[in-house]
Amino acid sequence: MAQTLTPEVLWAQRASSSDPTKNIVFLTLNVSDVAPQDLKLDITPTKLTFTGTPVNKKTTYHVELEFYAEIDPDHTKINHTNREIQLVLQKKDAKDEFWPRLLKEKAKLHFLKTDFDKWVDEDEQDEAGEEDLMGGMNPFAGAGGGAGQGFEGIDFSKLGSGPGGEAGPAGEDDDDDMPELEEVDEKLAEAKKSSGIEEVE
């Protein structure tokens, strides 16, 4: 019998009383090697329930999250990769204030962590870039329906990268070829000395 594990869940949020697309919650479920046909995801206004079995069939992931306040399931976005499931949930109530926590129950859970890659302070969210708000996400049609609905018609092979990720951006290691400042200063001093130029204090 497969062992049941609670996956790591990362979360962050934005808040806006005027723009629904910025009044959202980011969720990432770290569930490796779970194929779309081997998972069930049920999202209601007050709760998310996920169950998924990796291809090795040795474990089963399961988690239930009862939200602090209601969301609008019809506007949920999803991105599924071989390593994780990323969700963007739209809050139902349009407010400029952050939720004080993700879950209704005020308790510290070992599997629930802040997503510092997406998190911004409440008074700095207007300055944060918008590229991570909905980028790469796909409509999760019928998210409020029965468990497992909403994945039909989505080509998951084109979403995200596989295990191991992709190579870093071009030029990422260009700094290795840059000369040290001390070397530049030494070469400049030698050039001045050989040309007979004297520095004026």
Summary of the structure (lengths in Angstrom):
residues: 201
radius of gyration: 24.0
end to end distance: 81.3
largest distance: 83.8
contacts: 483
relative contact order: 0.19
helix: 17%
strand: 29%
